[in-house]
Amino acid sequence: MLELSQLFKDVKQLPVLPILLLELMESFSDEDTRVGEIAKKIGMDQSLSAKVIRMANSAAYRRGKEVESIDRAVVRLGFNQIRRIVVATSLSNVFPKTPGFDKNKFWKDTFTTASIAKALAQHTNVNQETAFTCAMLHNIGELLLQILKPEECSLIALAIETGEPRLAAQREAFGFDYSQVGAELAKHWNFSTVFCDAIEQQLDPLSYEQPSKEAILIRLAVFARFAWGAGLSAEMIVARFPATLTDYLTLNKNGLVDEFEAMIDAGQELGRIISH
């Protein structure tokens, strides 16, 4: 059985995060972050600039004339939306493609999960931008396993096809699962405990002495995405949110059903912008 520490032995194989993303990760606790400085740094990356401008001109944000400069796009979108685009783009770019793994579907699902977590956070006292980013990070352990252990992951995929749950298959093959790998990677990247705890606790947050509210939002968002994909109605999904989780968050369900389709659309729109 592989020890988790062994997986992180060869640091050269681990993804390296762009400086801009690290700066934005720190900005959650820095109220003095200046949008103008971020805009200048985005302007130095042609691919990222194109995505920001595309988002600013999308149906959801377009107001009047089309914007053509990164400065105007930043003004139109605002800092929080800019941060979401940079986080989503950077994370999706740092992990290379691996044969036999559908990276596009992975990120499409992740964007949707993050969008739902952000929307749910607005009905709690959890910061919605932090919730969004935690949800964007929740599955990074899966990606790292695909990069470092592709053969084992192929065998796990076959086991899943025969009906074995992903967690059970991973734990049998490695002795640990994607949430533990993701939390370890977040620590390697020196992310704050908010992000590390959210990733580590996401599978069973209430079993921890100090449950992470962001982890609970991830759990609810993943549940909602799966249920929506299975064809359940918004009313049924919201009604079936586990009470132990919603009670801990004191989540106010008023308006959630009406907002539900917009949560999904926002995630899919982000996916379209990032994938082009």
C-alpha positions as CSV (number, residue, x, y, z in Angstrom):
1,M,0.0,0.0,0.0
2,L,1.3,3.4,-0.9
3,E,2.0,6.0,1.8
4,L,0.6,9.5,1.1
5,S,3.9,11.0,1.8
6,Q,5.5,8.9,-0.9
7,L,3.2,10.4,-3.5
8,F,4.7,13.8,-2.8
9,K,8.3,12.7,-2.7
10,D,9.1,13.9,-6.2
11,V,8.3,17.6,-6.0
12,K,9.3,18.1,-9.6
13,Q,6.2,16.3,-10.8
14,L,3.9,18.5,-8.8
15,P,2.0,21.3,-10.6
16,V,3.4,24.8,-10.1
17,L,0.9,27.6,-9.6
18,P,1.2,30.9,-11.4
19,I,2.2,33.9,-9.3
20,L,-1.0,35.8,-10.1
21,L,-3.1,32.9,-8.7
22,L,-1.1,32.8,-5.5
23,E,-1.6,36.6,-5.1
24,L,-5.3,36.3,-5.6
25,M,-5.5,33.4,-3.1
26,E,-3.9,35.8,-0.6
27,S,-6.3,38.5,-1.5
28,F,-9.2,36.9,0.4
29,S,-7.8,38.3,3.6
30,D,-6.3,41.4,2.1
31,E,-8.8,44.3,1.8
32,D,-6.1,46.5,0.1
33,T,-5.8,44.5,-3.0
34,R,-5.9,46.9,-6.0
35,V,-7.9,46.0,-9.0
36,G,-5.7,48.2,-11.2
37,E,-2.6,46.2,-10.3
38,I,-4.4,42.9,-11.0
39,A,-5.6,44.2,-14.4
40,K,-2.0,45.1,-15.4
41,K,-0.9,41.6,-14.5
42,I,-3.8,40.0,-16.4
43,G,-2.9,42.2,-19.4
44,M,0.5,40.4,-19.6
45,D,-1.2,37.1,-20.3
46,Q,-2.9,37.1,-23.7
47,S,-4.9,34.0,-23.1
48,L,-6.2,35.2,-19.8
49,S,-6.9,38.6,-21.1
50,A,-9.0,37.1,-23.9
51,K,-11.1,35.1,-21.4
52,V,-11.7,38.2,-19.2
53,I,-12.8,40.3,-22.2
54,R,-15.0,37.5,-23.5
55,M,-16.7,37.2,-20.1
56,A,-17.2,41.0,-20.0
57,N,-18.9,40.8,-23.4
58,S,-21.0,37.8,-22.6
59,A,-24.8,38.0,-22.4
60,A,-24.7,38.0,-18.6
61,Y,-22.5,41.1,-18.3
62,R,-22.7,43.0,-21.5
63,R,-24.1,46.5,-21.0
64,G,-24.2,48.7,-24.1
65,K,-21.0,48.8,-26.2
66,E,-18.6,45.9,-26.5
67,V,-15.4,46.3,-24.4
68,E,-12.1,45.7,-26.1
69,S,-9.5,46.6,-23.4
70,I,-8.6,44.6,-20.3
71,D,-9.1,47.8,-18.1
72,R,-12.7,48.3,-19.2
73,A,-13.4,44.6,-18.9
74,V,-12.1,44.6,-15.3
75,V,-14.3,47.7,-14.5
76,R,-17.4,46.0,-16.0
77,L,-16.9,42.6,-14.3
78,G,-15.6,43.8,-10.9
79,F,-12.8,42.3,-8.7
80,N,-14.7,39.2,-7.5
81,Q,-15.7,38.0,-11.0
82,I,-12.1,38.7,-12.2
83,R,-10.8,36.6,-9.4
84,R,-13.1,33.7,-10.3
85,I,-11.9,33.7,-13.9
86,V,-8.2,33.8,-12.9
87,V,-8.7,31.0,-10.3
88,A,-10.7,28.9,-12.8
89,T,-8.3,29.5,-15.7
90,S,-5.1,29.0,-13.7
91,L,-6.2,25.8,-12.0
92,S,-7.5,24.3,-15.3
93,N,-4.2,25.1,-17.0
94,V,-1.6,23.9,-14.5
95,F,-2.7,20.3,-14.7
96,P,-1.6,18.6,-18.0
97,K,-3.8,16.3,-20.0
98,T,-3.6,12.6,-19.2
99,P,-4.6,9.9,-21.7
100,G,-8.0,8.2,-21.0
101,F,-9.1,11.0,-18.6
102,D,-11.8,13.4,-19.7
103,K,-10.4,16.7,-18.4
104,N,-13.0,18.8,-20.1
105,K,-15.8,17.0,-18.3
106,F,-13.9,17.2,-15.1
107,W,-13.7,21.0,-15.3
108,K,-17.2,21.4,-16.5
109,D,-18.4,19.5,-13.4
110,T,-16.0,21.5,-11.2
111,F,-17.2,24.9,-12.5
112,T,-20.8,23.9,-11.9
113,T,-20.0,22.7,-8.4
114,A,-18.2,26.0,-7.6
115,S,-21.1,28.0,-9.0
116,I,-23.6,26.2,-6.8
117,A,-21.4,26.5,-3.7
118,K,-21.0,30.3,-4.3
119,A,-24.8,30.7,-4.7
120,L,-25.5,28.6,-1.6
121,A,-23.0,30.7,0.4
122,Q,-25.2,33.7,-0.2
123,H,-27.8,32.1,2.0
124,T,-25.3,31.6,4.9
125,N,-22.7,33.7,6.6
126,V,-19.9,32.1,4.6
127,N,-18.0,34.4,2.1
128,Q,-19.2,33.4,-1.3
129,E,-15.9,34.0,-3.0
130,T,-14.1,31.7,-0.5
131,A,-16.8,29.1,-1.0
132,F,-16.4,29.3,-4.8
133,T,-12.6,28.9,-4.7
134,C,-12.8,26.0,-2.1
135,A,-15.2,24.2,-4.5
136,M,-12.9,24.9,-7.4
137,L,-10.2,23.2,-5.4
138,H,-12.2,20.3,-4.0
139,N,-11.3,17.7,-6.6
140,I,-7.6,18.6,-7.3
141,G,-6.5,15.4,-5.6
142,E,-8.2,13.5,-8.4
143,L,-6.2,15.4,-11.0
144,L,-2.9,14.8,-9.2
145,L,-3.6,11.1,-9.0
146,Q,-4.3,11.0,-12.7
147,I,-0.9,12.7,-13.4
148,L,1.2,10.7,-10.9
149,K,-0.5,7.3,-11.0
150,P,-2.2,7.0,-14.5
151,E,-2.1,3.1,-14.6
152,E,-3.6,2.7,-11.2
153,C,-6.3,5.3,-12.1
154,S,-7.1,3.3,-15.3
155,L,-7.7,0.2,-13.1
156,I,-9.9,2.3,-10.7
157,A,-11.9,3.6,-13.7
158,L,-12.6,0.0,-14.7
159,A,-13.7,-0.8,-11.1
160,I,-16.0,2.2,-11.2
161,E,-17.6,1.0,-14.4
162,T,-18.4,-2.3,-12.8
163,G,-20.2,-0.5,-10.0
164,E,-17.6,0.0,-7.3
165,P,-17.8,3.4,-5.6
166,R,-14.9,5.8,-6.5
167,L,-13.8,6.2,-2.8
168,A,-13.7,2.5,-2.1
169,A,-11.7,1.8,-5.3
170,Q,-9.2,4.6,-4.5
171,R,-8.8,3.5,-0.9
172,E,-8.3,-0.1,-1.9
173,A,-5.7,0.8,-4.6
174,F,-3.8,3.5,-2.7
175,G,-4.8,3.4,1.0
176,F,-6.2,6.9,0.7
177,D,-8.6,8.9,-1.5
178,Y,-8.7,12.1,-3.6
179,S,-9.7,14.4,-0.7
180,Q,-6.6,13.5,1.3
181,V,-4.4,13.9,-1.7
182,G,-6.0,17.3,-2.5
183,A,-5.5,18.6,1.1
184,E,-1.9,17.5,1.0
185,L,-1.4,19.3,-2.3
186,A,-3.0,22.5,-0.9
187,K,-0.6,22.4,2.0
188,H,2.3,22.0,-0.4
189,W,1.1,25.1,-2.2
190,N,1.0,26.9,1.2
191,F,-2.8,27.6,1.0
192,S,-4.4,28.9,4.1
193,T,-6.1,26.4,6.5
194,V,-9.5,27.6,5.2
195,F,-8.8,25.9,1.9
196,C,-6.9,22.9,3.3
197,D,-9.7,22.1,5.8
198,A,-12.4,22.5,3.2
199,I,-10.7,20.0,0.9
200,E,-9.8,17.6,3.6
201,Q,-13.2,17.6,5.3
202,Q,-15.5,17.6,2.3
203,L,-16.6,13.9,2.5
204,D,-17.8,14.0,6.0
205,P,-17.4,17.5,7.5
206,L,-19.5,17.0,10.6
207,S,-17.3,14.2,11.8
208,Y,-14.6,16.7,12.6
209,E,-14.3,18.5,15.9
210,Q,-14.4,21.9,14.1
211,P,-16.4,21.4,10.9
212,S,-15.4,23.6,7.9
213,K,-18.5,25.5,6.7
214,E,-16.8,25.6,3.2
215,A,-16.5,21.8,3.3
216,I,-20.3,21.5,4.0
217,L,-21.0,23.8,1.1
218,I,-18.9,21.6,-1.1
219,R,-20.8,18.6,0.1
220,L,-24.2,20.3,-0.7
221,A,-23.0,21.6,-4.0
222,V,-21.7,18.2,-5.2
223,F,-25.0,16.6,-4.1
224,A,-27.0,19.3,-6.0
225,R,-24.9,18.8,-9.1
226,F,-25.4,15.1,-9.2
227,A,-29.1,15.4,-8.4
228,W,-29.6,18.0,-11.2
229,G,-27.7,15.8,-13.6
230,A,-29.9,12.9,-12.7
231,G,-32.9,14.9,-13.7
232,L,-34.3,15.8,-10.3
233,S,-36.2,19.1,-10.0
234,A,-34.9,22.1,-8.1
235,E,-37.7,21.7,-5.6
236,M,-36.8,18.1,-4.9
237,I,-33.1,18.8,-4.6
238,V,-33.5,21.6,-2.1
239,A,-36.0,19.6,-0.1
240,R,-33.5,16.7,0.1
241,F,-30.6,18.7,1.3
242,P,-29.4,16.8,4.4
243,A,-30.8,18.7,7.4
244,T,-27.8,18.1,9.6
245,L,-25.7,20.0,7.0
246,T,-28.1,22.9,6.4
247,D,-28.8,23.3,10.1
248,Y,-25.1,23.6,10.9
249,L,-24.9,26.4,8.3
250,T,-28.2,27.9,9.3
251,L,-28.8,27.9,5.5
252,N,-31.8,30.0,4.6
253,K,-33.6,28.0,1.8
254,N,-35.9,31.0,0.8
255,G,-35.4,31.7,-2.9
256,L,-33.1,28.8,-3.5
257,V,-35.5,26.9,-5.8
258,D,-35.9,30.0,-8.0
259,E,-32.2,30.6,-8.1
260,F,-31.2,27.0,-8.9
261,E,-31.2,27.1,-12.7
262,A,-29.2,30.3,-12.7
263,M,-26.5,28.6,-10.5
264,I,-26.2,25.9,-13.1
265,D,-26.1,28.3,-16.0
266,A,-23.4,30.4,-14.3
267,G,-21.2,27.4,-14.0
268,Q,-21.7,26.3,-17.6
269,E,-21.1,29.8,-18.8
270,L,-17.8,30.0,-17.0
271,G,-16.9,26.6,-18.5
272,R,-17.6,27.9,-22.0
273,I,-15.4,31.0,-21.4
274,I,-12.5,29.1,-19.9
275,S,-12.5,26.2,-22.4
276,H,-12.0,28.5,-25.4
